[in-house]
Amino acid sequence: MGNSQDFGNLTVARSLNGGCASATRGICAGGYNEPVSSPGYLDTIDYITIAATGNAVDFGNLTEGRTGTTGTSSSTRGVFGGGNNPSPSPDTKKNTIDYITIATLGNALNFGDLTQEKRNTGCTGSATRAIWAGGQVGPTITNVMDYVTIASTGDATDFGDLTANRRHCIGSSSSTRGIFAGGTTNPTLIDIIEYVTISTLGNSQDFGNLTDARSEFGGTSNKIRAVFMGGWDSPVYDNRIDYITIATTGNASDFGNLGGGVRGAMAGISDSHGGIS
């Protein structure tokens, strides 16, 4: 436990981006960079070498610029689902799923589609499956969970439902259990943590609670512990870091603080998450 330390910088400042990683390389994709016209909704994909420190390097591009996309990965392939951009109309939700081969630089390719056009979903997975949960669908918020088999391509299939409708919940996982934490029903913030068994289908179950209700935070894990960092804690952003032990159930505990100060709408990655076999 302890406070975070500086690693480096992305190629461009942004919020609401998606993240994934292999055991060696971390990926950041998409996001939003003010103002909308220059360029606003980004298709940029960056990468870092996790074992080193330093600034990110250009990897390639998503199939289209968007914000509110979320990602997960196996050891070899990263997938990014959902999001929104201003085409063909303002705040157009997307059901697009893209994929990349993490070890190879280049642009993302189309994988398939989510069951709904939505943004700001929670996303997690194992070495074989990716799951997206909740999100904003048009003017409403959903509790639907979708999944795909990462090694294949094709459209997502229904997995089950969260216990409540929410967006901006954050996913993390061991190799067997997926976690979805926090979020908002807009405007109410949520402190609920839920879990699913990734290899089965079905609705999520109660795990416990965050130390405080919030949304738009970063989350990642190794196969034992999940951590949740920062986030929107109305009326301000937060710098707290919580953690849980994934194999148990119970409330989150304090881990430390973000060394760079309060912030939210970020993505978390690690070199030992549940998707890495």
The 8 nearest C-alpha neighbors of each residue, nearest first, counted from 0:
[[1, 254, 255, 2, 253, 242, 3, 240],
 [2, 0, 255, 254, 3, 256, 240, 257],
 [1, 3, 256, 255, 257, 258, 4, 0],
 [2, 4, 258, 257, 256, 1, 5, 255],
 [5, 3, 258, 6, 2, 259, 257, 1],
 [4, 6, 7, 3, 259, 258, 52, 8],
 [5, 7, 52, 53, 4, 8, 54, 51],
 [8, 6, 54, 53, 5, 52, 9, 55],
 [9, 7, 54, 55, 10, 53, 6, 11],
 [8, 10, 55, 11, 54, 12, 45, 7],
 [9, 11, 55, 8, 56, 45, 12, 57],
 [12, 10, 9, 13, 32, 8, 43, 45],
 [13, 11, 32, 9, 10, 14, 8, 31],
 [14, 12, 32, 31, 30, 11, 15, 16],
 [13, 15, 31, 264, 30, 16, 265, 32],
 [16, 14, 264, 67, 30, 66, 265, 31],
 [17, 15, 30, 29, 14, 28, 67, 68],
 [18, 16, 69, 70, 28, 68, 27, 266],
 [17, 19, 27, 70, 266, 26, 268, 267],
 [20, 18, 71, 26, 72, 70, 268, 25],
 [21, 19, 25, 24, 26, 268, 269, 270],
 [20, 22, 74, 24, 23, 270, 75, 25],
 [21, 23, 270, 271, 24, 20, 74, 275],
 [24, 22, 21, 49, 48, 270, 50, 25],
 [23, 25, 48, 21, 49, 20, 47, 22],
 [24, 26, 20, 47, 46, 49, 19, 48],
 [25, 27, 46, 19, 18, 20, 45, 28],
 [28, 26, 18, 45, 44, 17, 46, 16],
 [29, 27, 44, 17, 16, 43, 18, 45],
 [30, 28, 42, 41, 16, 43, 65, 66],
 [31, 29, 16, 66, 15, 14, 41, 13],
 [30, 32, 40, 13, 14, 66, 39, 41],
 [31, 33, 39, 13, 34, 12, 40, 30],
 [34, 32, 39, 35, 31, 37, 38, 36],
 [33, 35, 39, 36, 37, 32, 38, 31],
 [39, 36, 34, 33, 37, 38, 40, 32],
 [35, 37, 38, 34, 39, 33, 40, 32],
 [38, 36, 39, 34, 35, 33, 32, 40],
 [37, 39, 36, 35, 40, 41, 34, 32],
 [35, 40, 38, 32, 34, 33, 37, 31],
 [39, 41, 31, 65, 64, 66, 38, 84],
 [42, 40, 64, 29, 30, 43, 65, 31],
 [64, 41, 43, 29, 61, 60, 63, 65],
 [42, 44, 60, 29, 41, 28, 59, 45],
 [43, 45, 28, 60, 59, 58, 27, 57],
 [46, 44, 57, 58, 27, 56, 26, 55],
 [45, 47, 26, 55, 56, 25, 58, 27],
 [48, 46, 55, 25, 24, 49, 56, 26],
 [47, 49, 24, 51, 50, 23, 25, 46],
 [48, 50, 51, 24, 23, 47, 25, 270],
 [49, 51, 48, 23, 52, 24, 270, 47],
 [52, 50, 49, 48, 53, 47, 6, 23],
 [53, 51, 6, 7, 50, 49, 54, 48],
 [54, 52, 7, 6, 55, 51, 8, 47],
 [53, 55, 7, 8, 9, 56, 47, 52],
 [54, 56, 9, 47, 46, 10, 45, 8],
 [57, 55, 46, 45, 58, 47, 10, 54],
 [56, 58, 45, 59, 44, 46, 55, 10],
 [59, 57, 45, 104, 44, 46, 105, 56],
 [60, 58, 106, 105, 44, 57, 104, 43],
 [59, 61, 106, 43, 42, 44, 107, 62],
 [60, 62, 42, 107, 63, 106, 64, 43],
 [61, 63, 107, 108, 60, 97, 109, 64],
 [64, 62, 61, 42, 65, 60, 41, 84],
 [42, 63, 65, 41, 40, 29, 61, 84],
 [66, 64, 40, 84, 83, 41, 82, 29],
 [65, 67, 30, 82, 31, 83, 68, 15],
 [66, 68, 82, 119, 15, 118, 16, 83],
 [67, 69, 82, 81, 17, 66, 80, 16],
 [70, 68, 17, 79, 80, 122, 67, 120],
 [71, 69, 79, 17, 18, 78, 19, 122],
 [70, 72, 19, 123, 78, 77, 124, 122],
 [73, 71, 77, 76, 19, 274, 78, 20],
 [72, 74, 126, 274, 75, 76, 275, 77],
 [75, 73, 275, 21, 76, 276, 274, 72],
 [74, 76, 73, 101, 100, 21, 102, 77],
 [75, 77, 100, 73, 72, 101, 99, 74],
 [76, 78, 72, 99, 98, 71, 19, 101],
 [77, 79, 98, 70, 97, 71, 72, 99],
 [80, 78, 70, 97, 69, 96, 68, 98],
 [81, 79, 96, 68, 69, 95, 70, 97],
 [80, 82, 94, 68, 93, 118, 95, 117],
 [83, 81, 118, 68, 67, 93, 66, 65],
 [82, 84, 92, 65, 91, 93, 66, 90],
 [83, 85, 65, 91, 90, 86, 40, 66],
 [84, 86, 89, 90, 88, 91, 87, 83],
 [87, 85, 88, 84, 91, 89, 90, 83],
 [86, 88, 85, 91, 89, 84, 90, 92],
 [89, 87, 86, 85, 91, 90, 84, 92],
 [88, 90, 85, 91, 86, 84, 87, 83],
 [91, 89, 85, 84, 83, 92, 88, 86],
 [90, 92, 83, 84, 89, 85, 88, 86],
 [93, 91, 83, 117, 116, 82, 118, 90],
 [92, 94, 116, 81, 82, 83, 95, 117],
 [93, 95, 116, 81, 113, 112, 115, 117],
 [96, 94, 112, 81, 93, 80, 111, 113],
 [95, 97, 80, 110, 111, 112, 79, 109],
 [98, 96, 109, 110, 79, 108, 78, 107],
 [97, 99, 78, 107, 108, 77, 110, 79],
 [98, 100, 107, 77, 76, 101, 78, 108],
 [99, 101, 76, 103, 102, 75, 77, 98],
 [100, 102, 103, 76, 75, 99, 77, 21],
 [101, 103, 100, 104, 75, 24, 21, 76],
 [104, 102, 101, 100, 105, 99, 58, 75],
 [105, 103, 58, 59, 102, 106, 101, 100],
 [106, 104, 59, 58, 103, 107, 60, 99],
 [105, 107, 59, 60, 61, 108, 99, 104],
 [106, 108, 61, 99, 98, 97, 62, 60],
 [109, 107, 97, 98, 110, 62, 106, 99],
 [108, 110, 97, 111, 96, 98, 107, 62],
 [111, 109, 152, 97, 96, 153, 98, 108],
 [112, 110, 154, 153, 96, 109, 152, 95],
 [113, 111, 154, 95, 94, 96, 155, 114],
 [112, 114, 94, 155, 115, 154, 95, 96],
 [113, 115, 155, 112, 156, 145, 94, 116],
 [116, 114, 113, 94, 117, 136, 112, 93],
 [115, 117, 94, 93, 92, 136, 81, 113],
 [116, 118, 136, 92, 135, 81, 93, 115],
 [119, 117, 82, 67, 81, 135, 134, 120],
 [120, 118, 67, 134, 167, 166, 135, 68],
 [121, 119, 134, 133, 132, 118, 166, 167],
 [120, 122, 169, 132, 168, 170, 131, 167],
 [123, 121, 131, 170, 130, 69, 70, 132],
 [124, 122, 170, 171, 130, 71, 129, 172],
 [123, 125, 129, 128, 130, 274, 71, 172],
 [124, 126, 274, 174, 128, 273, 127, 175],
 [125, 127, 274, 73, 275, 276, 128, 74],
 [126, 128, 125, 149, 148, 73, 150, 129],
 [129, 127, 148, 125, 124, 149, 147, 126],
 [128, 130, 124, 146, 147, 123, 149, 71],
 [131, 129, 146, 123, 145, 122, 124, 132],
 [130, 132, 122, 145, 144, 121, 120, 146],
 [133, 131, 144, 121, 120, 143, 122, 130],
 [134, 132, 142, 141, 120, 143, 165, 166],
 [135, 133, 166, 120, 119, 118, 141, 140],
 [134, 136, 140, 117, 118, 166, 139, 137],
 [137, 135, 117, 139, 140, 116, 138, 134],
 [136, 138, 139, 135, 92, 117, 116, 140],
 [139, 137, 136, 135, 140, 141, 117, 92],
 [140, 138, 136, 137, 135, 141, 134, 164],
 [139, 141, 135, 136, 164, 165, 134, 166],
 [140, 142, 164, 133, 143, 134, 165, 135],
 [141, 143, 164, 133, 161, 160, 163, 165],
 [142, 144, 160, 133, 141, 132, 159, 161],
 [143, 145, 132, 158, 159, 160, 131, 157],
 [146, 144, 157, 158, 131, 156, 130, 155],
 [145, 147, 130, 155, 129, 156, 158, 131],
 [148, 146, 155, 129, 128, 149, 156, 130],
 [147, 149, 128, 127, 150, 151, 129, 146],
 [148, 150, 128, 151, 127, 147, 129, 73],
 [151, 149, 148, 127, 152, 76, 73, 128],
 [152, 150, 149, 148, 153, 147, 110, 127],
 [153, 151, 110, 111, 150, 154, 149, 148],
 [154, 152, 111, 110, 155, 151, 112, 147],
 [153, 155, 111, 112, 113, 156, 147, 152],
 [154, 156, 113, 147, 146, 145, 114, 112],
 [157, 155, 145, 146, 158, 147, 154, 114],
 [156, 158, 145, 159, 144, 146, 155, 114],
 [159, 157, 145, 200, 144, 146, 201, 156],
 [160, 158, 202, 201, 144, 157, 200, 143],
 [161, 159, 202, 143, 142, 144, 203, 162],
 [160, 162, 142, 203, 163, 202, 143, 164],
 [161, 163, 203, 160, 204, 142, 164, 202],
 [164, 162, 161, 142, 165, 160, 141, 133],
 [163, 165, 142, 141, 140, 133, 184, 161],
 [166, 164, 184, 183, 133, 140, 182, 134],
 [165, 167, 134, 182, 168, 133, 183, 119],
 [168, 166, 182, 119, 215, 214, 120, 169],
 [169, 167, 182, 181, 121, 180, 166, 179],
 [170, 168, 121, 180, 179, 218, 167, 181],
 [169, 171, 179, 122, 123, 121, 178, 218],
 [172, 170, 219, 178, 123, 220, 177, 218],
 [173, 171, 177, 273, 176, 178, 123, 220],
 [172, 174, 273, 222, 176, 175, 272, 223],
 [173, 175, 273, 125, 274, 176, 222, 172],
 [176, 174, 173, 197, 196, 125, 198, 177],
 [177, 175, 196, 173, 197, 172, 195, 174],
 [176, 178, 172, 195, 194, 197, 171, 196],
 [177, 179, 194, 171, 170, 172, 193, 180],
 [180, 178, 170, 193, 169, 192, 168, 194],
 [181, 179, 192, 169, 168, 191, 193, 178],
 [182, 180, 190, 168, 189, 191, 214, 213],
 [183, 181, 168, 214, 167, 189, 166, 165],
 [182, 184, 188, 185, 165, 189, 187, 166],
 [183, 185, 165, 187, 186, 164, 188, 166],
 [186, 184, 183, 187, 188, 165, 166, 140],
 [185, 187, 184, 183, 188, 233, 189, 182],
 [188, 186, 185, 184, 183, 189, 182, 212],
 [189, 187, 183, 213, 212, 182, 186, 214],
 [188, 190, 212, 181, 182, 183, 191, 213],
 [189, 191, 212, 181, 209, 208, 211, 213],
 [192, 190, 208, 181, 189, 180, 207, 209],
 [191, 193, 180, 207, 208, 206, 179, 181],
 [194, 192, 205, 206, 179, 204, 178, 203],
 [193, 195, 178, 203, 204, 177, 206, 179],
 [196, 194, 203, 177, 176, 197, 204, 178],
 [195, 197, 176, 198, 199, 175, 177, 194],
 [196, 198, 176, 199, 175, 195, 177, 125],
 [197, 199, 196, 175, 200, 128, 125, 176],
 [200, 198, 197, 196, 201, 195, 158, 175],
 [201, 199, 158, 159, 198, 202, 197, 196],
 [202, 200, 159, 158, 203, 199, 160, 195],
 [201, 203, 159, 160, 161, 204, 195, 200],
 [202, 204, 195, 161, 194, 193, 162, 160],
 [203, 205, 193, 194, 206, 195, 202, 162],
 [204, 206, 193, 207, 192, 194, 203, 191],
 [205, 207, 193, 248, 192, 249, 194, 204],
 [208, 206, 250, 249, 192, 205, 191, 248],
 [209, 207, 250, 191, 192, 190, 251, 210],
 [208, 210, 190, 251, 211, 250, 212, 191],
 [211, 209, 251, 252, 208, 241, 212, 253],
 [210, 212, 209, 190, 213, 208, 232, 189],
 [213, 211, 190, 189, 188, 181, 209, 232],
 [212, 214, 232, 188, 231, 181, 189, 230],
 [213, 215, 182, 231, 230, 167, 216, 181],
 [216, 214, 264, 230, 167, 263, 231, 182],
 [230, 217, 215, 263, 229, 228, 214, 264],
 [216, 218, 266, 267, 228, 265, 227, 229],
 [219, 217, 227, 267, 226, 169, 228, 171],
 [218, 220, 171, 267, 268, 226, 225, 269],
 [221, 219, 225, 272, 224, 171, 226, 172],
 [220, 222, 272, 271, 223, 224, 273, 225],
 [221, 223, 173, 273, 272, 224, 174, 220],
 [224, 222, 221, 245, 244, 173, 246, 225],
 [223, 225, 244, 245, 220, 221, 243, 222],
 [226, 224, 220, 243, 242, 219, 171, 245],
 [225, 227, 242, 241, 218, 219, 220, 228],
 [228, 226, 218, 241, 240, 217, 242, 216],
 [229, 227, 240, 217, 216, 239, 218, 226],
 [230, 228, 238, 237, 216, 239, 263, 262],
 [216, 231, 229, 263, 215, 237, 214, 236],
 [230, 232, 236, 214, 213, 215, 263, 233],
 [233, 231, 213, 236, 235, 237, 234, 230],
 [234, 232, 235, 231, 236, 213, 188, 237],
 [233, 235, 232, 236, 231, 237, 213, 188],
 [236, 234, 233, 232, 231, 237, 261, 230],
 [237, 235, 231, 262, 232, 261, 230, 263],
 [236, 238, 261, 229, 230, 239, 262, 232],
 [239, 237, 261, 229, 257, 256, 260, 262],
 [238, 240, 256, 229, 237, 228, 255, 257],
 [239, 241, 228, 255, 256, 254, 227, 253],
 [242, 240, 253, 254, 227, 252, 226, 251],
 [243, 241, 226, 251, 225, 252, 254, 227],
 [242, 244, 251, 225, 224, 245, 252, 226],
 [243, 245, 224, 246, 247, 223, 225, 242],
 [244, 246, 247, 224, 223, 243, 225, 173],
 [245, 247, 244, 223, 248, 176, 173, 224],
 [248, 246, 245, 244, 249, 206, 243, 223],
 [249, 247, 206, 207, 246, 250, 245, 244],
 [250, 248, 207, 206, 251, 247, 208, 243],
 [249, 251, 207, 208, 209, 252, 243, 248],
 [250, 252, 209, 243, 242, 210, 241, 208],
 [253, 251, 241, 242, 254, 210, 243, 250],
 [252, 254, 241, 255, 240, 242, 251, 210],
 [255, 253, 0, 241, 240, 242, 1, 252],
 [256, 254, 1, 2, 240, 253, 239, 0],
 [255, 257, 239, 2, 240, 238, 258, 3],
 [258, 256, 3, 238, 259, 260, 2, 239],
 [257, 259, 3, 260, 4, 2, 256, 5],
 [258, 260, 257, 261, 5, 4, 3, 238],
 [261, 259, 258, 257, 238, 262, 256, 237],
 [260, 262, 238, 237, 236, 229, 257, 259],
 [263, 261, 236, 229, 237, 230, 238, 260],
 [262, 264, 230, 216, 215, 265, 229, 231],
 [263, 265, 215, 15, 14, 216, 230, 266],
 [266, 264, 217, 263, 15, 14, 216, 16],
 [265, 267, 217, 18, 17, 16, 218, 268],
 [266, 268, 217, 218, 219, 18, 265, 269],
 [269, 267, 219, 19, 20, 18, 25, 266],
 [268, 270, 271, 272, 20, 219, 220, 221],
 [269, 271, 22, 21, 23, 272, 20, 49],
 [272, 270, 221, 269, 22, 275, 222, 273],
 [273, 271, 221, 220, 274, 222, 275, 269],
 [272, 274, 173, 174, 172, 222, 125, 275],
 [273, 275, 125, 126, 73, 272, 124, 72],
 [276, 274, 74, 73, 273, 126, 272, 271],
 [275, 126, 274, 74, 73, 273, 174, 125]]
